[in-house]
């Protein structure tokens, strides 16, 4: 039976989600809310949604499923508003927030006693692009789509959501909301603090040591890439998960102090162990499976500085879907190759590796 789906927030996540739902459920009616007209118009023109509004409450009573793809504070405000609306009995309400405890707690508080079902969710996918204009039906492919059930999650709710979102081609997983926030504080939230702190430190240092800007290459680039993330979103994330993040900051201070003490003592063995353990621990992690936020596979090609060399490689990869191409020409110290090509899945990356290896004498490395 065809359903009516209401997506509140037609940014990159919401609009891409609409495309994914349409892919497997073309008969479903998708309604969209967005404050700005530009994203509403784009979503309508490109067939992402069937109807649009700038009045959130107007479409809510029509929906079988309501998905809030909005900033955390606005998500909580809309959950509170939904509690006072005449919704369909058994409607599923979900969200896409990067932290879960505050949102699940709000749902359990405001929606208690209502004939609704609520399940928190966090699709771990994204891009440096924003808005409905950047929507991508493959945005969630192979990425984790995390559900954090609440006391209002009915027995069939998760299966209904998985069926609804089957066209996203994501990997669904279930976890407690508080544990979600503890895990993401370490592998997502705290790294953003580190990246921004390193950028701030380097910017100040470069005022007296100008060459620091010029020499910043592979390792620095990789460590600080996420410092370009949207500040409003990250302010909201930190403030909605503050206790856990503060714990991670204190823990890291102790680790910095420990390696600092080893350096001060000239303890060669301890310093060697510090780097060796980190290397072994990273190799043992499942980072290469790319199940998280980046959801891409990277190939590095050590190419000569010759005319048309990039075009030659791209010609070999004709027909292969690329996520991104990065050329590092200024400083090749501590990077595997000058040309970095990112793919959405392992099959495309392995095909590219084979084509480049068979047709060139360039060194190809997978990280």
N, C-alpha and C positions, 0 to 999 in steps of 0.2 A: 504494500500500500504506500502510495506517495506521501511524503511528509513535508512539512513546512519548517525550514531551518532559518533561524534568525542569527546573523553574525553582527555583533555590535563592535565596530572598529574595523574600517576597511584600509588599514595600513598593509605593510608587506605580509604579515602573518595572516591577518583576516582575509585579505583578498586571495592569497595563495591557497588558503584553506578552502575558500569557496570554489576555486578551480578544481581542487582535488575532489571535493564532494560531487561536483558536476560530472567529473570524469566517470565515476562508478554509479552515480545516481542521477542521470540526466532528467528524470521525471520529477525530482524533488524541486519544490519551490524554495528559492533562497532569497530571503529578505536581508537588507543591509542597512545598518545605521552608521552614519559618520557625521561629525560636526561640520567639517569643511565640504563645500559643494564639489570642489575639484575631484576628490577621490570618489565621491558618489557618482559623478558623471562618467569618470573613467571606468568604474566597475560596471555601470549600466551599458555603456557603449561597447565594451569588450565582452559582454555576456557573462560576467562573473556572477552577477546577481540579477534577479528578476524585477525587484522593486526596491526603492531606497527612501530613506527618511532622515531628517535631522531632529526628529522628536522620538527619543528612545522609547518612551512608554507606548507610543501608538501601535507598534507592531508586536510588542511582547505578548499580548493575549492571543495572537494568531499562531504562535509557534509551538511545535512539538519538541524542538530542541533550541535552546538559546546558548550561544557561545560568546563570551565576553573576551575580545582580543584587544584589551585596553591597558593603559598604565595601572599599576596596582591600586593607587588611591581611588581612581575612577571606577575600577572594577568593584571595589568594596562599596562605593557609593551607589552603584547600580544594583548590587545585590540587595542593599537596603531598600532601594526603590522598588525592586521586583516583589518584595515582601508585601507591598501595599497594592499590587495590581491583581486584577482578576485573570489569572493565568489558567491554561488548560490543565485539567487534572492529570497528574503524573508527568508533567513536563520535565525534561532533563535540562538542568542548568550547569554549564561548565565554563571554564576560563582558559587563559593561556599565560598566566603570570609566571615570572621567573622565580618568585618565592611563593611558598604555598601555605605555611602555617597561618599567617595573618588572614589570608583569603578564606581558607577552610574554616577558621574560627569565626569569621564574620558570617559565613553562610550558615553555620550551625546556630549562631546567635539569632540572626534576623529571619531565617527561613524555618525555624523550628515550629512544628505544628502545622505547617502548610502542606498541601498535597502536591509537593514537588520533590524531585530527586536532584541532588547536587553531587558532582564529582569534580574535584580540582584536577587541573591538567597543566602540563608544561611541555610544549613541543620544543625540543632542543635543536632548533634550526634557526638560521638567520642569515643576514647578509649586511654588507656595508651600505647597500641600497635601501631606500625607504619608500613608503607610499604604494598605493594601488598600481601605479604605473610600472612598478618593479615586480609585480606579482609573477610567480613562477610555479607552475603546476608540479614541478619536480623538487620544490624547495625542501620538502620533508623526506625525500627518498633516502632510505637507510638510516635516517636519524632516529634517535629515541623520542618517542612520544610518551611522556610519563603521566600516569594517572595517580592521583592521591585521593583515594576514597574518603568519604566523610560518614558521619552517622546517618546522613540523609541519602546515601548511595544505596539504591535498591539492588536486589540480587541479580537482575538482568541488565542493570544500567551499563556496566562495562562492555558487555557483549553488543548492546545496541550502539554504543559509541564507536566500538571497533568496526562494526558494520558500516556505520555512517561515514567513517573516516578511512575506509579501506582504499580509496583512490589516492590517498596521500602516499601510499607505499612506505609508511613509516614502520618502525619497530616498537610495538606497544609493550609497556612495562608498568608494573604497579608497585608503589612504594608508599610508606607512611609519610605524611606531610612534614613532620618534624625531622625525620631522617633525610628526606629530600633536601631540606634547608641546610642540614649539617653537611651533607655531601657536596652540594653546590657551593657552599661557602668556601670549601677548600679548593675545588677544581675549577671554579668559575668566578665567584665574587672576589676572593682574595687575590687571584692573579691579576684582575683588573686594577686593584689597588697597587700591586707591585709595579705593573707596567706604567701606570700614571706617575707613581713616585719616582721611578727611574727616569722618566722623561723630565719631570720637574727638576731632579737633581742634575741631570745632564745639561738642561737649558741654563741653569745658574752657573754651572762649571764652565760652560762654553763662553760665558761672558769674558772670562780671563784666559781661556784656552780655546781659541777659535777653531783650531784644527780638530777638536773633538767632534764638531759637526761633520766635517769632511770625511773623517775616518770611520764614522758610524756605519757599519756595513751589516753583514749577514746575521751574526748573533744578536747584535743590538736591534736590528730591524725585526727579527722574529720575536724577540722578547717584548717589544714595545708596540707591535701592530695593533693590539686591542686597546691601546691608549687613545685611539681615534674614535672610540665608541661614544654613543650619544650620552651626554652628561646628565640630562634629566632622568633618563631611565635608570642609570646607575646610582644616582642619588636616592631614588625611590627604593631600589633593591637593597642598598646598604641600610637604610633606615627601617626597612621591614624585616631585616634579619640581623639586627645589630649585635645581639648578645653572642651569637655564634661567630660572627665575623671578628668581633673584638677578641674572642678566644684565639682565633687563628693568628691575629696580629701579635698577641703576646707570645704564642708558641714560636712564631718566626723570629721574634726578637731574641729569644733564648738560643735559637739555632745560629743566628748571626753572631751572637756573643761567643758561642762555643768555637766557631771556626776562626773568629777574630783572635781568641785566646791561643789557638793552635799556631796561628801565624806569628803572634807576638812571641811565643815560646820557641819558634823555629822548629816545631815538631813535624819533621818531614813525613814520618810514617802516618801520623794522624791526618795530615793534609791529603796525602795520597789516598788514604781510606775514604776520606770525605768525597773525593771525586769519583773513586772507583765504585763506591756503594751507590751513588747517584746514577752512574752509568748503568750498572746492573739492574737497579730498580726501574729505570725508564725502559730498558730493553724488555723487562718482564711484564710491563703494563700493556694494555690492549689499545694503546694510542693509535697504532697503525690500522686498527679496524675502523676508525673514524665514525664511531657511533654517536658522538656527541655533537657539539655546536657546529663545528666546521663542516663535518660530513663531506669531506673531499679527499682525494688521493693525489699525492704530489710526486711528480717525476722531475728529476734534475738532469739536465743535459749539459755536459761540458763542451761547449762549441767554440770554434775559433772566431776571432774577430774579422770576419769576412763579409763582403757584400752579399746580400740575398740568403744568408745562411738560415735566418729565421723563417723566411718564406719557404725555403726548401723543406724544412721540418713540418711546417703547417700543411704544405701540399701532401706530404706523406700521411698526415692525419686527417685528410679530407673525409668527411662523413662521421668523424668521431666528435662527440659532444664535449666541449671544453668548458670548465668553470672559470678558469682565469689563466693568464699568462703574465709572468713577471720577468723582466730583464734587468739584471744587475750589472751595470757596466763600469761603475766607478771603482769598486774595490772587491776583489774576489777572495780576499783572505777569509777563512773560516766558513766558506759555503761550498757545497759540493759542485755546483755548476753555475754558469752564468744565466742559463735559461731554466726557469721553473714553470712547469705546466701542471695545472690542477684539473682533476677529473672528478666526476660525480660518483663513479663506482669503480670497483677493482677490475672489472672486465675491460673497461675502456683504457684504464691505465696499463694493464698487461698487454693489451693489443698495441698500444702506442710504443711500449718498451720493445716489443718484438719488431715492429715496423722500423723504428729508428735504428735498432741494433743491426738488423739485416741489411739496411740500405745505406748506412753510413758507418764511419769508423769512430764516431763520437762515443765518449764514455757516458753511460746512462746509469743513474743511481736512483733507487727508490728509498725514501726515508720513512 
